[in-house]
Structure formats: C-alpha cells, structure tokens
Amino acid sequence: MTMSVFSNLYFALVVLACIAFIDVLVKFRNARDLKFFFLLIPISAGVVGLINSFSAINYVYFIAFFKSCLGISLLNIFSILYFPKFKRWTLGLSFSMIFTVFFLLLANKNVLPNNPLLNQFKYISIDNELNIQITPIVRLVRLSFLLIVATHFIYFWYVIYSKLNLNNLYYEKIRTWTTALLILTIIVVVSNILIGFTTDRTFWANILTIFIGYYILLLVLKRPAFLNTAAKKIAFGHKFNLEHEAEIDELIFLNHFLEQKYFAKKDASLEGLANQLKVSSQNLSHFIQKKYAMSFSDLVNKNRVNYFFEIVQNPAYHNYTIDALAREVGFSSRQHLNKPFKKFHGGNPSDLIDSAILPE
C-alpha cells in the first residue's frame, strides 16, 4: 500500500518535471549556462521520479547520479548568480562528483574488473522495493560529498547575508527565492544525516526524495521572471552585490586617488583603493566606469602619464633617466610606460623629454 502511494507521487513528480522543463525551455532567453542548470533540475527530478514510480530495479543505480545532478545544479546556480569568480572551482567540484558517481555506477554494473578493492564500492544488496544496502566505503564517499556541498552552501549563505550589500533592485526581486533555496539545502543535508540513524531508511528516503523533488520543481516554476529575460551582465554575478553608488563620495575618492597620488603607487590596485575607501571593488569599478568612462587600470595609467608630463617640466627631474621617471610615476619600467603614453598622448616619452629640457 505504501509503495503504491509512493509510486503515484513519483509519477506525478515526473509530470511536474515535464511542465518545469518546458517552462524553462520556452521562457528562458538569456544566460545559456544558467539555463542549462535550470533545465538539469527538472531532467534529474523527472528521471528519479520515473525510476522510482516503476520500481525499475535495473536502473536504480542511476538514481544516485541524477540526485547528484540536482545538487550540482543548485551549486552552479548560486555560483553564477552570486559568485562568478568561483565558477571554475564550482565546475571542477561538479565534475569530480559526476566522475565519482559514474565510477560507482560502473562498479555496480560489473563493467570494471572484479577485485576485492573495487568490490568495496558496490552495493551489498537491493530488493524489488529498491531497498539498498551499501558498504561503509560507499557510505563514506556519499557523506564526504554531502559535507563538501553543505560547506559550500554554508559559506554562500554566510557571504550573501553578512558580507554583501544587497540593497538593490535585483536582489529585492530574488530575496525570497534565494532564501527558499538555501532552506532547501539545509533540509537536504540535515535529513540525509538523520536518515542514517533511522530503522526504516527506505521509507524516509522516499519521503525526502519526494519532498525535495516537488520543492525544487516549484522553485524552478516560481523563479523571478527577470531571470528569464535580463541580460547576464545586468541580472547576474557582480550586479547582485553592488552597493549604492551614493556611498562613494567623489571628493573622498579624488582625495585618495589624486591628492594622495594613489595612482602613482607601484602596487596600486582596484582592491587596494576599495579597501581604503571601505567599499566593494565591484562598486568602485562601476563608479569609475560611470564617472570617467574607463576602467580602473586606464584611469591609473592616464594619471601616471599626466604626472609624467608634470615632473618632466620640473628642473629637479632633468637629470633623471626615462626609466627613473617611469618608476617615479608608478610604472615598473620604461617599457611599461610606452604603451599608455602613446595611448593617452601619442608619440613617445623621449620626444617629450627632449622638448622639455632643450632651451627655447
């Protein structure tokens, strides 16, 4: 009786997954990488539901693979939305999880050579109701990945809610949705740990799988509408954690950057200046782009070239070599001066020096 109820719920999950898949496929217009992971969610949930609804014992090993795909999808969605700098790391972790689960799949399908070590990665037994007994090593591998994923989400949660200034239009639209996703990850991690201590693991595993399936598919269907159509450069990544532009005082910026000649420091960097101004580097970059229509590095180089003009006119520097003058304004060498000089002035530094020190 219980398995019949579960089968019906799993079949309904498959139907909902199909609806979610079509919804994402049709409505999502931009950000292909984000669309891929949104599509992977209903595909994975649908396959898990299909295998469980028919108690397809020959395909039960694929359940772990597609459950892993659900976790991978969530990790990458968070990475794309909030932590674009972690994208490669998250993808690397995703591939390692896929490789491990695929290895377990091959081991259990007897594709790999038969030896005592590889046998430790096989399930002990499986019955017609998909009750699975696993070896301690498989349980350890599963727990390890679960803890790794949990650590990432805990870090994401901590940064999103304590480090980022999220007072902007985009985050206001996605606040509840993000919170719901984070709550789901906590439920998954905690419940998977607790299930290991229950006497009827299969029953509670089915309850958890069904709950997660419906929960995550509803979140896909209820995603903020702007995710479907907003350009990636506007909707995703660093734009979520921009602080208000008003928090950067232009006079304070000019005092640090020009009056104190921050641009002339050899180790001048966007992050370093942002720390001095107590703002995020993303916000500072956006401020500079809007005020001066150029990147931070171009603004630094332009002011170094202007400063080079200034000191060349000063008799106190007439005995300096071009290399020494270049280092004085912040460049590491004459070679690093030449390109910005030509870009913002034209010609080359030696011509300027000759015209500055020759008598009229």
Secondary structure in CASP SS format (residue, H / E / C, confidence):
PFRMAT SS
TARGET T0000
AUTHOR 0000-0000-0000
METHOD secondary structure of the structure
MODEL  1
M C 1.00
T H 1.00
M H 1.00
S H 1.00
V H 1.00
F H 1.00
S H 1.00
N H 1.00
L H 1.00
Y H 1.00
F H 1.00
A H 1.00
L H 1.00
V H 1.00
V H 1.00
L H 1.00
A H 1.00
C H 1.00
I H 1.00
A H 1.00
F H 1.00
I H 1.00
D H 1.00
V H 1.00
L H 1.00
V H 1.00
K H 1.00
F C 1.00
R C 1.00
N C 1.00
A C 1.00
R H 1.00
D H 1.00
L H 1.00
K H 1.00
F H 1.00
F H 1.00
F H 1.00
L H 1.00
L H 1.00
I H 1.00
P H 1.00
I H 1.00
S H 1.00
A H 1.00
G H 1.00
V H 1.00
V H 1.00
G H 1.00
L H 1.00
I H 1.00
N H 1.00
S H 1.00
F C 1.00
S C 1.00
A C 1.00
I H 1.00
N H 1.00
Y H 1.00
V C 1.00
Y H 1.00
F H 1.00
I H 1.00
A H 1.00
F H 1.00
F H 1.00
K H 1.00
S H 1.00
C H 1.00
L H 1.00
G H 1.00
I H 1.00
S H 1.00
L H 1.00
L H 1.00
N H 1.00
I H 1.00
F H 1.00
S H 1.00
I H 1.00
L H 1.00
Y H 1.00
F C 1.00
P H 1.00
K H 1.00
F H 1.00
K H 1.00
R H 1.00
W H 1.00
T H 1.00
L H 1.00
G H 1.00
L H 1.00
S H 1.00
F H 1.00
S H 1.00
M H 1.00
I H 1.00
F H 1.00
T H 1.00
V H 1.00
F H 1.00
F H 1.00
L H 1.00
L H 1.00
L H 1.00
A H 1.00
N H 1.00
K C 1.00
N C 1.00
V C 1.00
L C 1.00
P C 1.00
N C 1.00
N C 1.00
P H 1.00
L H 1.00
L H 1.00
N H 1.00
Q C 1.00
F C 1.00
K C 1.00
Y E 1.00
I E 1.00
S E 1.00
I E 1.00
D C 1.00
N C 1.00
E C 1.00
L C 1.00
N C 1.00
I E 1.00
Q E 1.00
I E 1.00
T C 1.00
P H 1.00
I H 1.00
V H 1.00
R H 1.00
L H 1.00
V H 1.00
R H 1.00
L H 1.00
S H 1.00
F H 1.00
L H 1.00
L H 1.00
I H 1.00
V H 1.00
A H 1.00
T H 1.00
H H 1.00
F H 1.00
I H 1.00
Y H 1.00
F H 1.00
W H 1.00
Y H 1.00
V H 1.00
I H 1.00
Y H 1.00
S H 1.00
K H 1.00
L C 1.00
N C 1.00
L C 1.00
N C 1.00
N C 1.00
L H 1.00
Y H 1.00
Y H 1.00
E H 1.00
K H 1.00
I H 1.00
R H 1.00
T H 1.00
W H 1.00
T H 1.00
T H 1.00
A H 1.00
L H 1.00
L H 1.00
I H 1.00
L H 1.00
T H 1.00
I H 1.00
I H 1.00
V H 1.00
V H 1.00
V H 1.00
S H 1.00
N H 1.00
I H 1.00
L H 1.00
I H 1.00
G C 1.00
F C 1.00
T C 1.00
T C 1.00
D C 1.00
R H 1.00
T H 1.00
F H 1.00
W H 1.00
A H 1.00
N H 1.00
I H 1.00
L H 1.00
T H 1.00
I H 1.00
F H 1.00
I H 1.00
G H 1.00
Y H 1.00
Y H 1.00
I H 1.00
L H 1.00
L H 1.00
L H 1.00
V H 1.00
L H 1.00
K C 1.00
R C 1.00
P C 1.00
A C 1.00
F H 1.00
L H 1.00
N H 1.00
T H 1.00
A C 1.00
A C 1.00
K H 1.00
K H 1.00
I H 1.00
A H 1.00
F C 1.00
G H 1.00
H H 1.00
K H 1.00
F H 1.00
N H 1.00
L C 1.00
E C 1.00
H C 1.00
E H 1.00
A H 1.00
E H 1.00
I C 1.00
D C 1.00
E H 1.00
L H 1.00
I H 1.00
F H 1.00
L H 1.00
N H 1.00
H H 1.00
F H 1.00
L H 1.00
E H 1.00
Q C 1.00
K C 1.00
Y H 1.00
F H 1.00
A H 1.00
K C 1.00
K C 1.00
D C 1.00
A C 1.00
S C 1.00
L H 1.00
E H 1.00
G H 1.00
L H 1.00
A H 1.00
N H 1.00
Q H 1.00
L H 1.00
K C 1.00
V C 1.00
S C 1.00
S H 1.00
Q H 1.00
N H 1.00
L H 1.00
S H 1.00
H H 1.00
F H 1.00
I H 1.00
Q H 1.00
K H 1.00
K H 1.00
Y H 1.00
A C 1.00
M C 1.00
S C 1.00
F H 1.00
S H 1.00
D H 1.00
L H 1.00
V H 1.00
N H 1.00
K H 1.00
N H 1.00
R H 1.00
V H 1.00
N H 1.00
Y H 1.00
F H 1.00
F H 1.00
E H 1.00
I H 1.00
V H 1.00
Q C 1.00
N C 1.00
P H 1.00
A H 1.00
Y H 1.00
H C 1.00
N C 1.00
Y C 1.00
T C 1.00
I H 1.00
D H 1.00
A H 1.00
L H 1.00
A H 1.00
R H 1.00
E H 1.00
V C 1.00
G C 1.00
F C 1.00
S C 1.00
S C 1.00
R H 1.00
Q H 1.00
H H 1.00
L H 1.00
N H 1.00
K H 1.00
P H 1.00
F H 1.00
K H 1.00
K H 1.00
F H 1.00
H C 1.00
G C 1.00
G C 1.00
N C 1.00
P H 1.00
S H 1.00
D H 1.00
L H 1.00
I H 1.00
D H 1.00
S H 1.00
A H 1.00
I H 1.00
L C 1.00
P C 1.00
E C 1.00
END
